[in-house]
Amino acid sequence: MAAEKWVLMVTAQTPTNIAVIKYWGKRDETLILPVNDSISVTLDPDHLCTTTTVAVSPSFDQDRMWLNGKEISLGGGRYQNCLKEIRSRACDVEDTEKGIKIEKKDWQKLHLHIASFNNFPTAAGLASSAAGFACLVFSLAKLMNLKENQSQLSAIARQGSGSACRSLFGGFVKWILGKLMLVPSQHLQEGNGSDSLAVQLVDEEHWNDLVIIIAVVSSRQKETSSTTGMRESVETSLLLQHRAKEVVPKRIVQMEEAIQNHDFSSFAQLTCADSNQFHAVCLDTSPPIFYMNDTSHRIISYVERWNRSVGSPQVAYTFDAGPNAVLIARNRKIATELLQRLLFFFPPNSETDLNSYVLGDKSILHDAGIDGMKDIEALPLPPEINSISAQKYSGDVNYFICTRPGGGPVLLSDDSKALLNPKSGLPKEA
């Protein structure tokens, strides 16, 4: 390892994911091993992603991390677990252009600087920790020249945040609960949970008709964190035990089949039912946990009414641990009708700019014939709604994000996308 004060950096971008068969409850808190399998859809990183820059230099005197511009502690067990796992697998690295050579043994002595930025709200039920830990593990693996494949990396990301393992792939992804540690083992090699990892079911092109609209009902940090909520559910909810043992195994098989066959009716029925059961588990927890609010419930009601009026599901809904609705439309035509309905019931406040109210793929707005507030005011009453129940709730939704299934993590070679200064290894000036 040369003695010069060099800085070696890698920048990566990783998507978030939304579970359609939910992960809720751990059988091992330290290793983050789930009580059931789960399946998620990865969202287009153009619209929802974490960008992370990792840097190493002999001039760094300690590991440091900045999240969304603020320095945070790396002292927590989850960060330490990920860093330890990655460092133990690090390989020789050579950058002939910069004259840098790092041997495997050097990684234990070298310190890291990490900067991470989410382009969506943190800790508001949009899986920010999933994208964050997946990006941390992916970028460090590239920096340290790890030989592990994506599934093996997912088992490391899982130890930071369970659902992070699913963000190592695009498309539809399954997190396998694994058999190790189902029963406490006397043998460490049998009890490390290493078979609890993510695999890709299909890539993002397999079912590219789907369009996803997220209603961000609240971007505030939730009152009960997922970690606390899960622990309390495992300890107190009988429904959770029944769900993990009897319900989810069957649903996983049915969901995989629906995805492979592009069977939207089955997909929607399973997605909605699983979301509702997850929130029923939260209510069955002592004390009960309330992640959804009145706006969440209204959105469910509108979608259910529309689906029933047509006679087959047009839209699936799912809610993670928060009030934000993730709505999956069977195709783009249905997505434009969905956006029209959402803007009819939840128009922006008069002072809100439409451009900041509908984010992501704005071309859906154009398809829906909406260029401004006048077009929203002129939207007709949806045919499945009678005029008596046609109340509007202006201001109850913060904004909408239009997106689609997306790809997995990527390296960003453009230095301008890096979050750290290539000379100092400190955050770039805002």
C-alpha positions as CSV (number, residue, x, y, z in Angstrom):
1,M,0.0,0.0,0.0
2,A,1.6,3.3,-1.1
3,A,2.1,5.9,1.5
4,E,0.7,8.9,-0.5
5,K,-2.5,10.6,0.7
6,W,-4.6,9.2,-2.1
7,V,-8.4,8.8,-2.0
8,L,-10.1,5.9,-3.9
9,M,-13.9,6.2,-4.4
10,V,-16.9,4.4,-5.8
11,T,-20.4,5.7,-6.4
12,A,-23.5,3.6,-6.9
13,Q,-27.2,4.0,-7.2
14,T,-29.6,1.4,-5.7
15,P,-33.4,1.3,-6.1
16,T,-36.0,0.9,-3.3
17,N,-38.5,-1.9,-3.4
18,I,-42.1,-2.4,-2.2
19,A,-43.2,-5.8,-0.9
20,V,-46.3,-7.4,-2.4
21,I,-46.1,-10.3,0.0
22,K,-45.0,-8.6,3.2
23,Y,-42.0,-9.2,5.5
24,W,-43.1,-8.6,9.1
25,G,-41.4,-10.3,12.0
26,K,-38.0,-11.7,12.7
27,R,-37.0,-15.0,14.2
28,D,-33.5,-13.7,14.9
29,E,-33.1,-10.0,15.7
30,T,-29.3,-9.8,15.4
31,L,-29.0,-11.6,12.0
32,I,-32.4,-10.2,10.8
33,L,-33.9,-13.6,9.8
34,P,-37.6,-13.3,8.9
35,V,-40.5,-15.5,10.0
36,N,-41.7,-15.9,6.4
37,D,-40.7,-15.5,2.8
38,S,-41.5,-12.2,1.0
39,I,-41.8,-11.0,-2.6
40,S,-41.2,-7.4,-3.7
41,V,-41.2,-5.3,-6.9
42,T,-38.2,-3.0,-7.4
43,L,-39.1,0.5,-8.3
44,D,-37.5,2.5,-11.1
45,P,-34.3,4.1,-9.7
46,D,-34.9,7.2,-11.9
47,H,-37.8,8.0,-9.5
48,L,-36.9,6.4,-6.1
49,C,-33.3,5.5,-5.3
50,T,-30.4,5.9,-2.9
51,T,-27.0,7.2,-4.2
52,T,-24.0,6.3,-2.1
53,T,-20.3,7.3,-2.5
54,V,-17.8,5.2,-0.5
55,A,-14.2,6.3,-0.2
56,V,-11.0,4.9,1.3
57,S,-7.8,6.7,2.2
58,P,-4.8,6.2,4.5
59,S,-5.5,9.8,5.6
60,F,-8.9,9.0,7.1
61,D,-8.6,8.5,10.9
62,Q,-12.0,6.9,11.5
63,D,-15.1,5.5,9.7
64,R,-17.5,8.3,9.0
65,M,-20.9,8.6,7.3
66,W,-23.2,11.4,6.1
67,L,-26.9,10.7,5.3
68,N,-28.7,13.4,3.3
69,G,-26.0,15.9,4.2
70,K,-25.9,15.3,7.9
71,E,-23.2,13.2,9.7
72,I,-24.6,10.2,11.5
73,S,-23.1,7.7,13.8
74,L,-21.8,4.4,12.4
75,G,-21.8,2.9,16.0
76,G,-25.0,1.0,15.6
77,G,-24.9,-2.8,15.4
78,R,-26.4,-3.0,11.9
79,Y,-23.8,-0.7,10.3
80,Q,-21.1,-2.5,12.1
81,N,-22.3,-5.9,11.0
82,C,-22.3,-4.9,7.4
83,L,-18.9,-3.3,7.6
84,K,-17.4,-6.3,9.4
85,E,-18.9,-8.8,6.9
86,I,-17.7,-6.7,3.9
87,R,-14.2,-6.1,5.3
88,S,-13.8,-9.8,6.0
89,R,-14.4,-10.6,2.3
90,A,-12.3,-7.8,0.8
91,C,-9.7,-8.7,-1.8
92,D,-6.6,-7.0,-3.3
93,V,-7.4,-3.8,-5.2
94,E,-5.1,-2.1,-7.7
95,D,-5.7,1.2,-9.5
96,T,-2.7,1.4,-11.9
97,E,-3.8,4.8,-13.2
98,K,-3.6,6.4,-9.7
99,G,-0.7,4.1,-8.6
100,I,-2.8,2.7,-5.7
101,K,-2.4,-0.9,-4.5
102,I,-4.4,-2.2,-1.5
103,E,-3.7,-5.7,-0.3
104,K,-6.4,-7.8,1.4
105,K,-4.9,-7.4,4.8
106,D,-4.8,-3.6,4.5
107,W,-8.6,-3.3,4.6
108,Q,-8.7,-4.1,8.3
109,K,-6.6,-1.0,9.0
110,L,-8.0,1.5,6.5
111,H,-11.0,3.8,7.3
112,L,-13.9,4.6,5.2
113,H,-16.0,7.7,4.4
114,I,-19.6,7.1,3.2
115,A,-22.1,9.6,1.9
116,S,-25.6,8.6,1.1
117,F,-28.6,10.5,-0.3
118,N,-32.2,9.4,-0.8
119,N,-34.2,11.2,-3.5
120,F,-37.4,10.4,-1.4
121,P,-38.5,10.7,2.2
122,T,-36.5,8.8,4.8
123,A,-38.3,6.6,7.4
124,A,-41.8,7.4,6.1
125,G,-42.8,3.9,4.9
126,L,-41.1,4.1,1.5
127,A,-38.3,1.6,2.3
128,S,-35.5,4.1,2.5
129,S,-33.5,1.8,4.8
130,A,-33.8,-1.0,2.2
131,A,-32.3,1.2,-0.6
132,G,-29.8,2.7,1.8
133,F,-28.2,-0.6,3.2
134,A,-28.4,-2.3,-0.3
135,C,-26.5,0.7,-1.7
136,L,-24.0,0.7,1.1
137,V,-23.2,-3.0,0.7
138,F,-23.2,-2.9,-3.2
139,S,-20.8,0.1,-3.3
140,L,-18.5,-1.2,-0.7
141,A,-18.4,-4.6,-2.4
142,K,-17.2,-2.8,-5.6
143,L,-14.7,-0.7,-3.7
144,M,-13.2,-3.7,-2.0
145,N,-13.4,-6.0,-5.0
146,L,-15.5,-8.7,-3.4
147,K,-16.1,-11.9,-5.4
148,E,-19.5,-12.6,-4.0
149,N,-22.6,-12.7,-6.4
150,Q,-25.7,-10.5,-5.8
151,S,-27.5,-13.1,-3.8
152,Q,-24.5,-13.6,-1.5
153,L,-24.3,-9.8,-1.1
154,S,-28.0,-9.7,-0.3
155,A,-27.3,-11.9,2.8
156,I,-25.0,-9.1,4.0
157,A,-27.4,-6.3,3.2
158,R,-30.1,-8.2,5.1
159,Q,-28.1,-7.7,8.3
160,G,-28.4,-4.0,7.9
161,S,-32.1,-3.9,7.0
162,G,-34.1,-7.0,6.2
163,S,-35.8,-5.7,3.0
164,A,-32.5,-4.3,1.8
165,C,-31.6,-7.8,0.5
166,R,-34.4,-7.4,-2.1
167,S,-33.0,-4.2,-3.5
168,L,-29.9,-6.0,-4.8
169,F,-32.0,-7.0,-7.9
170,G,-34.4,-5.4,-10.3
171,G,-37.9,-6.7,-11.3
172,F,-39.7,-9.0,-8.9
173,V,-37.5,-10.4,-6.1
174,K,-38.1,-13.1,-3.5
175,W,-36.4,-13.1,-0.1
176,I,-36.1,-16.7,1.0
177,L,-36.5,-17.1,4.8
178,G,-34.0,-19.9,4.9
179,K,-33.9,-23.0,7.0
180,L,-30.9,-22.3,9.1
181,M,-31.7,-21.0,12.6
182,L,-35.3,-22.0,12.4
183,V,-34.4,-24.1,15.4
184,P,-31.6,-22.7,17.7
185,S,-28.5,-24.6,16.7
186,Q,-25.6,-25.7,18.8
187,H,-23.3,-25.4,15.8
188,L,-22.4,-21.9,14.7
189,Q,-21.8,-22.9,11.1
190,E,-25.4,-24.2,10.9
191,G,-26.8,-21.2,12.8
192,N,-25.6,-18.2,10.8
193,G,-28.7,-17.8,8.7
194,S,-26.6,-17.6,5.5
195,D,-29.3,-19.3,3.4
196,S,-31.7,-16.4,4.1
197,L,-31.1,-14.3,0.9
198,A,-32.7,-12.8,-2.1
199,V,-33.2,-14.2,-5.6
200,Q,-34.6,-12.5,-8.7
201,L,-37.8,-14.1,-9.9
202,V,-38.1,-12.1,-13.1
203,D,-36.3,-9.0,-14.4
204,E,-37.9,-5.5,-14.9
205,E,-38.7,-6.2,-18.5
206,H,-40.8,-9.3,-17.8
207,W,-44.0,-7.4,-16.8
208,N,-43.3,-3.9,-18.1
209,D,-47.0,-3.1,-18.7
210,L,-47.3,-2.3,-15.0
211,V,-47.4,1.3,-13.8
212,I,-47.0,2.3,-10.2
213,I,-48.4,5.4,-8.6
214,I,-47.4,6.2,-5.0
215,A,-49.6,8.6,-2.9
216,V,-47.3,10.1,-0.4
217,V,-49.8,10.8,2.4
218,S,-47.2,11.7,4.9
219,S,-43.4,12.1,4.6
220,R,-43.0,12.4,8.4
221,Q,-41.1,9.8,10.3
222,K,-43.4,7.2,11.6
223,E,-44.3,7.0,15.3
224,T,-43.6,3.2,15.6
225,S,-40.4,2.2,13.8
226,S,-40.6,-1.1,11.8
227,T,-38.0,-2.7,14.1
228,T,-40.1,-1.9,17.2
229,G,-43.4,-2.8,15.5
230,M,-42.1,-6.2,14.3
231,R,-40.7,-7.1,17.8
232,E,-44.0,-6.3,19.5
233,S,-46.0,-8.2,16.8
234,V,-43.8,-11.3,17.2
235,E,-44.2,-11.2,21.0
236,T,-48.0,-10.5,21.1
237,S,-49.8,-11.3,17.9
238,L,-51.3,-14.8,17.4
239,L,-52.4,-13.7,13.9
240,L,-48.7,-13.2,13.0
241,Q,-47.9,-16.8,13.9
242,H,-50.9,-18.1,11.9
243,R,-49.9,-15.9,9.0
244,A,-46.3,-17.0,8.9
245,K,-47.1,-20.7,9.2
246,E,-50.4,-21.2,7.3
247,V,-51.0,-18.2,5.0
248,V,-47.8,-16.9,3.5
249,P,-46.3,-20.2,2.2
250,K,-49.4,-20.7,0.0
251,R,-49.5,-17.0,-1.1
252,I,-45.8,-17.1,-2.1
253,V,-46.5,-20.0,-4.5
254,Q,-49.6,-18.3,-5.9
255,M,-47.8,-15.0,-6.3
256,E,-44.8,-16.5,-8.1
257,E,-47.3,-18.1,-10.5
258,A,-49.2,-14.9,-11.1
259,I,-46.0,-13.0,-11.8
260,Q,-44.7,-15.6,-14.2
261,N,-48.1,-15.7,-16.1
262,H,-48.8,-12.0,-16.1
263,D,-52.0,-12.8,-14.2
264,F,-53.0,-9.4,-13.0
265,S,-56.3,-10.5,-11.4
266,S,-54.5,-13.0,-9.1
267,F,-51.6,-10.6,-8.5
268,A,-54.0,-7.8,-7.4
269,Q,-56.1,-10.1,-5.2
270,L,-53.0,-11.5,-3.4
271,T,-51.3,-8.1,-3.1
272,C,-54.3,-6.4,-1.6
273,A,-55.1,-9.3,0.7
274,D,-51.6,-9.5,2.0
275,S,-51.3,-5.8,2.6
276,N,-54.6,-5.9,4.6
277,Q,-53.5,-8.9,6.6
278,F,-50.2,-7.2,7.5
279,H,-52.1,-4.2,8.9
280,A,-54.5,-6.6,10.6
281,V,-51.4,-8.1,12.3
282,C,-50.4,-4.6,13.4
283,L,-53.9,-4.1,14.9
284,D,-53.6,-7.5,16.6
285,T,-50.4,-6.4,18.2
286,S,-50.4,-5.2,21.9
287,P,-50.4,-2.3,22.1
288,P,-52.0,-2.0,18.6
289,I,-49.9,-0.2,15.9
290,F,-51.6,2.2,13.5
291,Y,-49.6,2.8,10.3
292,M,-52.5,3.8,8.0
293,N,-54.7,6.8,8.5
294,D,-58.1,8.0,7.2
295,T,-56.6,9.0,3.8
296,S,-55.1,5.5,3.4
297,H,-58.5,4.0,4.1
298,R,-60.2,6.3,1.7
299,I,-57.8,5.3,-1.1
300,I,-58.5,1.6,-0.4
301,S,-62.2,2.2,-0.5
302,Y,-62.0,4.1,-3.9
303,V,-59.8,1.3,-5.4
304,E,-62.1,-1.5,-4.2
305,R,-65.2,0.3,-5.5
306,W,-63.6,0.8,-8.9
307,N,-62.4,-2.8,-9.2
308,R,-65.8,-4.2,-8.2
309,S,-67.7,-1.9,-10.6
310,V,-65.6,-3.2,-13.5
311,G,-65.8,-6.8,-12.4
312,S,-62.1,-7.5,-12.4
313,P,-59.1,-5.8,-10.7
314,Q,-57.7,-2.8,-12.5
315,V,-55.5,-1.6,-9.7
316,A,-53.7,-3.3,-6.7
317,Y,-52.9,-1.4,-3.5
318,T,-50.3,-2.2,-0.9
319,F,-49.2,-0.2,2.2
320,D,-45.9,-0.8,4.0
321,A,-45.3,0.4,7.6
322,G,-46.7,3.9,6.9
323,P,-49.8,5.6,5.5
324,N,-48.4,6.0,1.9
325,A,-50.4,4.1,-0.8
326,V,-48.5,2.1,-3.5
327,L,-51.0,1.6,-6.3
328,I,-50.1,-0.8,-9.1
329,A,-52.1,-0.4,-12.3
330,R,-52.4,-3.3,-14.8
331,N,-51.3,-1.0,-17.7
332,R,-50.7,2.6,-18.7
333,K,-54.3,3.2,-19.8
334,I,-55.6,2.2,-16.4
335,A,-52.8,4.2,-14.8
336,T,-54.0,7.4,-16.5
337,E,-57.6,6.7,-15.3
338,L,-56.2,6.0,-11.8
339,L,-54.3,9.3,-11.8
340,Q,-57.5,11.2,-12.9
341,R,-59.4,9.6,-10.0
342,L,-56.7,10.4,-7.5
343,L,-56.5,14.0,-8.6
344,F,-60.3,14.2,-8.5
345,F,-60.5,13.1,-4.9
346,F,-57.2,14.6,-3.7
347,P,-56.6,17.8,-5.6
348,P,-53.6,19.9,-4.7
349,N,-54.1,23.0,-2.6
350,S,-54.6,26.1,-4.8
351,E,-51.1,27.4,-4.0
352,T,-49.4,24.0,-4.9
353,D,-47.6,23.8,-8.2
354,L,-48.7,20.8,-10.2
355,N,-45.1,20.2,-11.2
356,S,-44.2,19.5,-7.6
357,Y,-47.5,17.6,-6.9
358,V,-47.0,14.9,-9.5
359,L,-43.4,13.6,-9.6
360,G,-41.6,10.9,-11.4
361,D,-42.9,10.0,-14.9
362,K,-44.9,13.1,-15.7
363,S,-45.9,11.9,-19.1
364,I,-48.8,10.1,-17.4
365,L,-50.2,13.5,-16.5
366,H,-50.1,14.4,-20.2
367,D,-51.8,11.2,-21.1
368,A,-54.5,12.0,-18.5
369,G,-55.1,15.3,-20.3
370,I,-54.0,17.3,-17.3
371,D,-51.8,20.4,-17.8
372,G,-52.9,22.6,-15.0
373,M,-55.3,23.2,-12.1
374,K,-58.2,24.0,-14.5
375,D,-58.0,20.5,-15.9
376,I,-58.1,19.0,-12.4
377,E,-61.1,21.1,-11.5
378,A,-62.8,19.9,-14.7
379,L,-62.3,16.2,-14.0
380,P,-65.6,14.3,-14.0
381,L,-67.0,12.3,-11.2
382,P,-65.8,8.6,-11.6
383,P,-68.8,6.6,-12.8
384,E,-68.6,4.1,-9.8
385,I,-69.1,6.9,-7.3
386,N,-72.4,8.4,-6.5
387,S,-72.5,12.2,-6.0
388,I,-73.4,12.0,-2.3
389,S,-70.0,10.4,-1.5
390,A,-68.0,12.5,-3.9
391,Q,-66.3,14.7,-1.2
392,K,-62.9,16.1,-2.2
393,Y,-59.9,16.1,0.2
394,S,-57.6,18.8,-0.9
395,G,-54.3,18.8,0.9
396,D,-54.6,15.3,2.3
397,V,-52.0,13.9,-0.1
398,N,-48.6,15.6,0.0
399,Y,-47.7,14.5,-3.6
400,F,-47.8,11.6,-6.0
401,I,-44.9,9.7,-7.6
402,C,-45.5,8.0,-11.0
403,T,-43.1,5.1,-11.6
404,R,-42.7,1.6,-12.8
405,P,-40.8,-1.7,-12.1
406,G,-37.1,-0.9,-12.4
407,G,-33.6,-2.4,-12.5
408,G,-31.1,-3.2,-9.8
409,P,-28.0,-1.4,-8.5
410,V,-25.7,0.3,-10.9
411,L,-22.2,1.9,-10.6
412,L,-22.1,5.6,-11.6
413,S,-18.9,6.4,-13.5
414,D,-19.7,10.1,-13.8
415,D,-17.6,11.8,-11.2
416,S,-20.1,14.7,-11.0
417,K,-22.6,12.3,-9.4
418,A,-20.2,11.5,-6.5
419,L,-21.2,12.8,-3.1
420,L,-17.7,13.0,-1.8
421,N,-14.8,15.3,-2.9
422,P,-12.3,13.1,-4.8
423,K,-9.4,15.0,-3.2
424,S,-10.5,15.3,0.5
425,G,-13.0,12.4,0.7
426,L,-15.3,14.8,2.5
427,P,-18.9,15.7,1.4
428,K,-19.0,18.1,-1.5
429,E,-20.3,21.6,-0.7
430,A,-24.0,21.8,-1.1
